Amino acid sequence: MTSSALLSLCARRSIRLHYLRMVAFEQSKRTLHDQSETQSADSNPAYDFVRRHVGPNARQTKEMLQILGVKSVDELIDKTVPSAIKFRGTMKIPEALSEHGALKEIEDIAMQNEVWRSYIGLGYNNCIIPTVIQRNLFENPGWYTQYTPYQAELSQGRLESLLNYQTAISDITGLPVANASLLDEGTAAGEAIAMCFRHNKRPRMFISDQLHPHVIDVVRTRATGFRAEIEVLPIDKMDFSKKDVAGVIFQYPDTTGNIMDPSGLIARAKEHGTIVICGSDLMALCLLKPPGEMNVDICYGNSQRFGVPLGFGGPHAAFFACAEQFKRDMPGRLIGETIDSHGAKAYRLALQTREQHIRQEKATSNICTAQALLANMVAMYCLYHGRQGLRNIATKIHVLTCDLAESLKAGGNCLKNELFFDTLKIHPKMSIAEITQRATEKRINLRYYNNGNVGISLDETMNESDVADLKWIFKVENKSSNEAKTNPRDFGKLTRQSRFLNADIFNNHQSETKLMRYMKYLENKDLSLVHSMIPLGSCTMKLNAAAELTPCSWAHFNKIHPFAPATQWKGYAKLINDLDHFLCEITGYDKISFQPNSGAQGEYAGLRVIRAYHEHRGEPQRRVCLIPISAHGTNFASATMAGMKIEKIQLDKSGAVDMKHLKQLAEKHKDTLACGILTYPSTSGVFEETVKELCEVIHHNGGQIYLDGANMNAQVGLCRPGDYGSDVSHLNLHKTFCIPHGGGGPGMGPIGVKKHLAQFIPNHTLLDVDSEFNPKNSYGPVSSAPFGSASILPISWMYIRMMGAAGLRRATENAILNANYIAKRLESSYKVLFRGRNGFAAHEFIIDVGRFKELANVEAVDIAKRLQDYGFHAPTVSWPVSGSLMIEPTESEDKDELDRFCDALIEIRKEISQIENGVYDKKNNPLKNAPHSQHILLHEKWPLPYSLQKAVFPISFVSPNTKFWPSCGRVNDIYGDKNLKCRLD
């Protein structure tokens, strides 16, 4: 079909619109009837949110139950969930609140936090969040409801933005390769040392004693997982001559604010083959010589001060950059440039073969979730300010710091820094008690060292009046030095000479109009929940309600420093204790740790709890971990990180754990068994009947049970892991409890534990020793902040408070109903691989598409790409079974959306049959050429052996006025990895 034919097609739009209006009118009548039914069922106004969160209404639920051949939801659940594990009690969770009521209650909680000016530093600084970025990205569901960009053709917007982020990090650090973010500064440092040990195979690691203390602690925790020898010592005491040191970490500027010339250290380390790691500060590097120009191998840090709020510790995007020779060992996501099927430039996730979902225990890292949304905010901050804007901010901060330093010295205080950027360490002439009292009067937080010194870190939000308040605290004259203002301290040979952010993109978006349009341009390229369902198995892409996210923008949650005194975060303490109670009621556990920043980090944290438990009992030899072969890739990678030896359990023909093989392994390793890991419902999408027996076998042989909480959305209100035998789990708050995925993060993976493990959960060095949140026998922290990404906890709190116990159970029931409805509709077109004893799946299921390879040369990836032409993101592809699709619709999708998805897959099956029957060529057909982007319309002559209608409008609900266009043709993965390019020119 020619372009003129397309115009003719579009001319029929008015007829189509008339039809749509008629359909809409009929649907509106039905909706009014359905609403009246639902409202009569849920007459309490407090349950109003439940019916807005759960997709199917009463009529649709009845229709789906009829198709499934059951009379009620209760009957479906009875036939799906094993009776032996069903929860028959009542979750002690308060009655549901309306949206308005929940917002009022959480506002009261927020107001218990006190917003002081925090100049504590330690890697966390106040910043100014450009409103255009806050409104158009941070608060925009078109950005925050996206998934990790595995389907590149539907993700070109965020992939481009993340490439901008990588370029900015690469430029500022002076290193050629940067990844698309890590979880936080401490875990980034931990990943850096792991890289060293993989690369160097030496037993020791040197850490400067001038690193941030919490970073040192996280690194220590990580190192004990693989029995590395960590030595924390002054730089001048480091001896590399024995050539047994894998790597060395120093900080530039260091934790006290001092800037030392690291060239001597770097030369000594390099001479003896030691890898050099530098922790740094992006704002400081706008003025300081970058690490890459000093022969540093790896640079990491926190990008938070580039336009992301403090948020009581997170979420923040940690940056990570390295030299060229280390790029294939780099952890985390890496965005790369490639070409699409039209030969046009496109972006994709590069070097995926090194990630946990493919490499399992041999992966470079267990990272699954990163901090994509926050990395995108940082990228836009760089565009908003450009190079000169960033230098101006850095210069302003440095000038104010110099002014303060001169006044403090003139007032008789001893300055401990010889050279500094924004942070001062002072030995004051006044007593600490008096300084603290005067700082309290001004509602200012400072850093207090144990030896009587005081630290002050300045930031971009400060002006001369803030500096005057600091001078008042120290009783020094408020007399600004003109010398300090006009000639701030010269950094000498450490002054930055090189330019950065040279790409055009960073120098053309300083007007709000252009930046606003650029963000919208990128957003429009990406499919998110604002467009259609995202039925990814094991990912739970449910509704992220506006009311749930509203508190995340409030100052009383966002402007709290993670190391502020406990008296200033009473609201957070209340919120955390509430969630601890709620989640314990939901899971049957006794204590929750909120420190892990992702599900994978929760796995690692939970497995370290198990190790600590065995060591405390005098059984350190218990290191064997039994994992089903169908487990999430993170399970294997996390167990390796935790220092465990993995033994894989086979499956039986039904996709369940082979109990005979499990018993053999457990008996074989009974003296060294640490734990068994299981996912429940299983990754086969089934509630296994033998789950209690499985737990008993592990316990009988001296092990603990770690339950992967990824599938908790099928359990809430129906069964509790802590009741049927699990000892510890992580909970994906970004799945089951409504934190959005953000295009690849943020997430949270708190762990729940039974009482006997509670004393071993993560602690934190900067919490009070006697704090209720600091367990006595902890193995250490896993995150930089005591409560991980605390500022997104209000989302899960709001969800639980608006749903109540009954609403939470209803959500689970509908998740199971929706999955089984789709499975029933698809079973005549596709083989559903696994079902439970009564023929029902859990909240997700797997269809087999592997046989189409032989029949029609069609693979799972071809179906995934073809779904894009129908306006849908693909289900999970070829996992846990090769040549399959795993489908999880969640409870939030109504029957109309489920039917559209089913119709799309059924139509695709017909297309496969046409290939089988010779209607289409096996290499040139709608599936092999999918997705069909708008580029194909540019051909003078239609180039394909099927119609334009078949290519881009393949079904009635996809029309010119409803079409979501993939923004590029199929990306070329092989080309991208062979011609790796991970930054802009």
Secondary structure in CASP SS format (residue, H / E / C, confidence):
PFRMAT SS
TARGET T0000
AUTHOR 0000-0000-0000
METHOD secondary structure of the structure
MODEL  1
M C 1.00
T C 1.00
S H 1.00
S H 1.00
A H 1.00
L H 1.00
L H 1.00
S H 1.00
L H 1.00
C H 1.00
A H 1.00
R C 1.00
R H 1.00
S H 1.00
I H 1.00
R H 1.00
L H 1.00
H H 1.00
Y H 1.00
L H 1.00
R H 1.00
M H 1.00
V H 1.00
A H 1.00
F H 1.00
E H 1.00
Q H 1.00
S H 1.00
K H 1.00
R H 1.00
T H 1.00
L H 1.00
H H 1.00
D H 1.00
Q H 1.00
S H 1.00
E H 1.00
T H 1.00
Q H 1.00
S H 1.00
A H 1.00
D C 1.00
S C 1.00
N C 1.00
P H 1.00
A H 1.00
Y H 1.00
D H 1.00
F H 1.00
V H 1.00
R H 1.00
R H 1.00
H H 1.00
V C 1.00
G C 1.00
P C 1.00
N C 1.00
A H 1.00
R H 1.00
Q H 1.00
T H 1.00
K H 1.00
E H 1.00
M H 1.00
L H 1.00
Q H 1.00
I H 1.00
L H 1.00
G C 1.00
V C 1.00
K C 1.00
S C 1.00
V H 1.00
D H 1.00
E H 1.00
L H 1.00
I H 1.00
D H 1.00
K H 1.00
T H 1.00
V C 1.00
P C 1.00
S H 1.00
A H 1.00
I H 1.00
K E 1.00
F C 1.00
R C 1.00
G C 1.00
T C 1.00
M C 1.00
K C 1.00
I C 1.00
P C 1.00
E C 1.00
A C 1.00
L C 1.00
S C 1.00
E H 1.00
H H 1.00
G H 1.00
A H 1.00
L H 1.00
K H 1.00
E H 1.00
I H 1.00
E H 1.00
D H 1.00
I H 1.00
A H 1.00
M C 1.00
Q C 1.00
N E 1.00
E C 1.00
V C 1.00
W C 1.00
R E 1.00
S E 1.00
Y C 1.00
I C 1.00
G E 1.00
L C 1.00
G C 1.00
Y E 1.00
N C 1.00
N C 1.00
C C 1.00
I C 1.00
I C 1.00
P C 1.00
T H 1.00
V H 1.00
I H 1.00
Q H 1.00
R H 1.00
N H 1.00
L H 1.00
F H 1.00
E C 1.00
N C 1.00
P H 1.00
G H 1.00
W H 1.00
Y H 1.00
T C 1.00
Q C 1.00
Y C 1.00
T C 1.00
P C 1.00
Y C 1.00
Q C 1.00
A H 1.00
E H 1.00
L H 1.00
S C 1.00
Q H 1.00
G H 1.00
R H 1.00
L H 1.00
E H 1.00
S H 1.00
L H 1.00
L H 1.00
N H 1.00
Y H 1.00
Q H 1.00
T H 1.00
A H 1.00
I H 1.00
S H 1.00
D H 1.00
I H 1.00
T H 1.00
G C 1.00
L C 1.00
P C 1.00
V E 1.00
A E 1.00
N C 1.00
A C 1.00
S C 1.00
L E 1.00
L C 1.00
D C 1.00
E H 1.00
G H 1.00
T H 1.00
A H 1.00
A H 1.00
G H 1.00
E H 1.00
A H 1.00
I H 1.00
A H 1.00
M H 1.00
C H 1.00
F H 1.00
R H 1.00
H H 1.00
N H 1.00
K C 1.00
R C 1.00
P C 1.00
R E 1.00
M E 1.00
F E 1.00
I E 1.00
S E 1.00
D C 1.00
Q C 1.00
L C 1.00
H C 1.00
P H 1.00
H H 1.00
V H 1.00
I H 1.00
D H 1.00
V H 1.00
V H 1.00
R H 1.00
T H 1.00
R H 1.00
A H 1.00
T H 1.00
G H 1.00
F C 1.00
R C 1.00
A C 1.00
E E 1.00
I E 1.00
E E 1.00
V E 1.00
L E 1.00
P C 1.00
I H 1.00
D H 1.00
K H 1.00
M C 1.00
D C 1.00
F C 1.00
S C 1.00
K C 1.00
K C 1.00
D C 1.00
V E 1.00
A E 1.00
G E 1.00
V E 1.00
I E 1.00
F E 1.00
Q E 1.00
Y E 1.00
P C 1.00
D C 1.00
T C 1.00
T C 1.00
G C 1.00
N E 1.00
I C 1.00
M C 1.00
D C 1.00
P C 1.00
S H 1.00
G H 1.00
L H 1.00
I H 1.00
A H 1.00
R H 1.00
A H 1.00
K H 1.00
E H 1.00
H C 1.00
G C 1.00
T C 1.00
I E 1.00
V E 1.00
I E 1.00
C E 1.00
G E 1.00
S E 1.00
D C 1.00
L H 1.00
M H 1.00
A H 1.00
L H 1.00
C C 1.00
L C 1.00
L E 1.00
K C 1.00
P C 1.00
P H 1.00
G H 1.00
E H 1.00
M H 1.00
N C 1.00
V C 1.00
D C 1.00
I E 1.00
C E 1.00
Y E 1.00
G E 1.00
N E 1.00
S C 1.00
Q C 1.00
R C 1.00
F C 1.00
G C 1.00
V C 1.00
P C 1.00
L C 1.00
G H 1.00
F H 1.00
G H 1.00
G C 1.00
P C 1.00
H C 1.00
A C 1.00
A E 1.00
F E 1.00
F E 1.00
A E 1.00
C E 1.00
A C 1.00
E H 1.00
Q H 1.00
F H 1.00
K H 1.00
R H 1.00
D H 1.00
M C 1.00
P C 1.00
G C 1.00
R C 1.00
L C 1.00
I E 1.00
G E 1.00
E E 1.00
T E 1.00
I E 1.00
D E 1.00
S C 1.00
H C 1.00
G C 1.00
A C 1.00
K E 1.00
A E 1.00
Y E 1.00
R E 1.00
L E 1.00
A C 1.00
L C 1.00
Q H 1.00
T H 1.00
R H 1.00
E C 1.00
Q H 1.00
H H 1.00
I H 1.00
R H 1.00
Q H 1.00
E H 1.00
K H 1.00
A C 1.00
T C 1.00
S C 1.00
N C 1.00
I C 1.00
C C 1.00
T C 1.00
A C 1.00
Q C 1.00
A H 1.00
L H 1.00
L H 1.00
A H 1.00
N H 1.00
M H 1.00
V H 1.00
A H 1.00
M H 1.00
Y H 1.00
C H 1.00
L H 1.00
Y H 1.00
H H 1.00
G H 1.00
R H 1.00
Q H 1.00
G H 1.00
L H 1.00
R H 1.00
N H 1.00
I H 1.00
A H 1.00
T H 1.00
K H 1.00
I H 1.00
H H 1.00
V H 1.00
L H 1.00
T H 1.00
C H 1.00
D H 1.00
L H 1.00
A H 1.00
E H 1.00
S H 1.00
L H 1.00
K H 1.00
A H 1.00
G C 1.00
G C 1.00
N C 1.00
C E 1.00
L E 1.00
K C 1.00
N C 1.00
E C 1.00
L C 1.00
F E 1.00
F C 1.00
D C 1.00
T E 1.00
L E 1.00
K E 1.00
I E 1.00
H E 1.00
P C 1.00
K C 1.00
M C 1.00
S C 1.00
I H 1.00
A H 1.00
E H 1.00
I H 1.00
T H 1.00
Q H 1.00
R H 1.00
A H 1.00
T H 1.00
E H 1.00
K C 1.00
R C 1.00
I E 1.00
N E 1.00
L C 1.00
R E 1.00
Y E 1.00
Y C 1.00
N C 1.00
N C 1.00
G C 1.00
N C 1.00
V E 1.00
G E 1.00
I E 1.00
S E 1.00
L C 1.00
D C 1.00
E C 1.00
T C 1.00
M C 1.00
N C 1.00
E H 1.00
S H 1.00
D H 1.00
V H 1.00
A H 1.00
D H 1.00
L H 1.00
K H 1.00
W H 1.00
I H 1.00
F C 1.00
K C 1.00
V C 1.00
E C 1.00
N C 1.00
K C 1.00
S C 1.00
S C 1.00
N H 1.00
E H 1.00
A H 1.00
K H 1.00
T H 1.00
N C 1.00
P C 1.00
R C 1.00
D C 1.00
F C 1.00
G H 1.00
K H 1.00
L H 1.00
T E 1.00
R C 1.00
Q C 1.00
S C 1.00
R C 1.00
F C 1.00
L C 1.00
N C 1.00
A C 1.00
D H 1.00
I H 1.00
F H 1.00
N H 1.00
N C 1.00
H C 1.00
Q C 1.00
S C 1.00
E H 1.00
T H 1.00
K H 1.00
L H 1.00
M H 1.00
R H 1.00
Y H 1.00
M H 1.00
K H 1.00
Y H 1.00
L H 1.00
E H 1.00
N C 1.00
K C 1.00
D C 1.00
L C 1.00
S C 1.00
L C 1.00
V C 1.00
H C 1.00
S C 1.00
M C 1.00
I C 1.00
P C 1.00
L E 1.00
G C 1.00
S C 1.00
C C 1.00
T C 1.00
M C 1.00
K C 1.00
L C 1.00
N C 1.00
A C 1.00
A H 1.00
A H 1.00
E H 1.00
L H 1.00
T H 1.00
P H 1.00
C H 1.00
S H 1.00
W C 1.00
A H 1.00
H H 1.00
F H 1.00
N H 1.00
K C 1.00
I C 1.00
H C 1.00
P C 1.00
F C 1.00
A C 1.00
P C 1.00
A H 1.00
T H 1.00
Q H 1.00
W E 1.00
K H 1.00
G H 1.00
Y H 1.00
A H 1.00
K H 1.00
L H 1.00
I H 1.00
N H 1.00
D H 1.00
L H 1.00
D H 1.00
H H 1.00
F H 1.00
L H 1.00
C H 1.00
E H 1.00
I H 1.00
T H 1.00
G C 1.00
Y C 1.00
D C 1.00
K E 1.00
I E 1.00
S E 1.00
F C 1.00
Q C 1.00
P C 1.00
N C 1.00
S C 1.00
G H 1.00
A H 1.00
Q H 1.00
G H 1.00
E H 1.00
Y H 1.00
A H 1.00
G H 1.00
L H 1.00
R H 1.00
V H 1.00
I H 1.00
R H 1.00
A H 1.00
Y H 1.00
H H 1.00
E H 1.00
H H 1.00
R C 1.00
G C 1.00
E C 1.00
P C 1.00
Q C 1.00
R C 1.00
R C 1.00
V E 1.00
C E 1.00
L E 1.00
I E 1.00
P E 1.00
I C 1.00
S C 1.00
A C 1.00
H C 1.00
G H 1.00
T H 1.00
N H 1.00
F H 1.00
A H 1.00
S H 1.00
A H 1.00
T H 1.00
M H 1.00
A C 1.00
G C 1.00
M C 1.00
K E 1.00
I E 1.00
E E 1.00
K E 1.00
I E 1.00
Q C 1.00
L E 1.00
D C 1.00
K C 1.00
S C 1.00
G C 1.00
A C 1.00
V E 1.00
D C 1.00
M H 1.00
K H 1.00
H H 1.00
L H 1.00
K H 1.00
Q H 1.00
L H 1.00
A H 1.00
E H 1.00
K H 1.00
H C 1.00
K C 1.00
D C 1.00
T C 1.00
L E 1.00
A E 1.00
C E 1.00
G E 1.00
I E 1.00
L E 1.00
T E 1.00
Y C 1.00
P C 1.00
S C 1.00
T C 1.00
S C 1.00
G C 1.00
V C 1.00
F C 1.00
E C 1.00
E C 1.00
T C 1.00
V H 1.00
K H 1.00
E H 1.00
L H 1.00
C H 1.00
E H 1.00
V H 1.00
I H 1.00
H H 1.00
H H 1.00
N C 1.00
G C 1.00
G C 1.00
Q E 1.00
I E 1.00
Y E 1.00
L E 1.00
D E 1.00
G H 1.00
A H 1.00
N H 1.00
M H 1.00
N H 1.00
A H 1.00
Q C 1.00
V C 1.00
G C 1.00
L C 1.00
C E 1.00
R C 1.00
P H 1.00
G H 1.00
D H 1.00
Y H 1.00
G C 1.00
S C 1.00
D C 1.00
V E 1.00
S E 1.00
H E 1.00
L C 1.00
N C 1.00
L C 1.00
H C 1.00
K C 1.00
T C 1.00
F C 1.00
C C 1.00
I C 1.00
P C 1.00
H C 1.00
G C 1.00
G C 1.00
G C 1.00
G C 1.00
P C 1.00
G C 1.00
M C 1.00
G C 1.00
P C 1.00
I E 1.00
G E 1.00
V E 1.00
K C 1.00
K H 1.00
H H 1.00
L H 1.00
A H 1.00
Q H 1.00
F H 1.00
I C 1.00
P C 1.00
N C 1.00
H C 1.00
T C 1.00
L C 1.00
L C 1.00
D C 1.00
V C 1.00
D C 1.00
S C 1.00
E C 1.00
F C 1.00
N C 1.00
P C 1.00
K C 1.00
N C 1.00
S C 1.00
Y C 1.00
G C 1.00
P C 1.00
V C 1.00
S C 1.00
S C 1.00
A C 1.00
P C 1.00
F C 1.00
G C 1.00
S C 1.00
A H 1.00
S H 1.00
I H 1.00
L H 1.00
P H 1.00
I H 1.00
S H 1.00
W H 1.00
M H 1.00
Y H 1.00
I H 1.00
R H 1.00
M H 1.00
M H 1.00
G H 1.00
A H 1.00
A H 1.00
G H 1.00
L H 1.00
R H 1.00
R H 1.00
A H 1.00
T H 1.00
E H 1.00
N H 1.00
A H 1.00
I H 1.00
L H 1.00
N H 1.00
A H 1.00
N H 1.00
Y H 1.00
I H 1.00
A H 1.00
K H 1.00
R H 1.00
L H 1.00
E C 1.00
S C 1.00
S C 1.00
Y C 1.00
K E 1.00
V E 1.00
L C 1.00
F C 1.00
R C 1.00
G C 1.00
R C 1.00
N C 1.00
G C 1.00
F C 1.00
A C 1.00
A C 1.00
H C 1.00
E C 1.00
F E 1.00
I E 1.00
I E 1.00
D E 1.00
V C 1.00
G C 1.00
R C 1.00
F H 1.00
K H 1.00
E H 1.00
L H 1.00
A H 1.00
N C 1.00
V C 1.00
E C 1.00
A H 1.00
V H 1.00
D H 1.00
I H 1.00
A H 1.00
K H 1.00
R H 1.00
L H 1.00
Q H 1.00
D H 1.00
Y C 1.00
G C 1.00
F C 1.00
H C 1.00
A C 1.00
P C 1.00
T E 1.00
V E 1.00
S C 1.00
W C 1.00
P C 1.00
V C 1.00
S C 1.00
G C 1.00
S E 1.00
L E 1.00
M E 1.00
I E 1.00
E C 1.00
P C 1.00
T C 1.00
E C 1.00
S C 1.00
E C 1.00
D C 1.00
K H 1.00
D H 1.00
E H 1.00
L H 1.00
D H 1.00
R H 1.00
F H 1.00
C H 1.00
D H 1.00
A H 1.00
L H 1.00
I H 1.00
E H 1.00
I H 1.00
R H 1.00
K H 1.00
E H 1.00
I H 1.00
S H 1.00
Q H 1.00
I H 1.00
E H 1.00
N C 1.00
G C 1.00
V C 1.00
Y C 1.00
D C 1.00
K C 1.00
K C 1.00
N C 1.00
N C 1.00
P C 1.00
L C 1.00
K C 1.00
N C 1.00
A C 1.00
P C 1.00
H C 1.00
S C 1.00
Q H 1.00
H H 1.00
I H 1.00
L H 1.00
L H 1.00
H C 1.00
E C 1.00
K C 1.00
W C 1.00
P C 1.00
L C 1.00
P C 1.00
Y C 1.00
S C 1.00
L H 1.00
Q H 1.00
K H 1.00
A H 1.00
V H 1.00
F C 1.00
P C 1.00
I C 1.00
S C 1.00
F C 1.00
V C 1.00
S C 1.00
P C 1.00
N C 1.00
T C 1.00
K C 1.00
F C 1.00
W C 1.00
P C 1.00
S C 1.00
C C 1.00
G C 1.00
R C 1.00
V E 1.00
N C 1.00
D H 1.00
I H 1.00
Y H 1.00
G H 1.00
D H 1.00
K H 1.00
N C 1.00
L C 1.00
K C 1.00
C C 1.00
R C 1.00
L C 1.00
D C 1.00
END
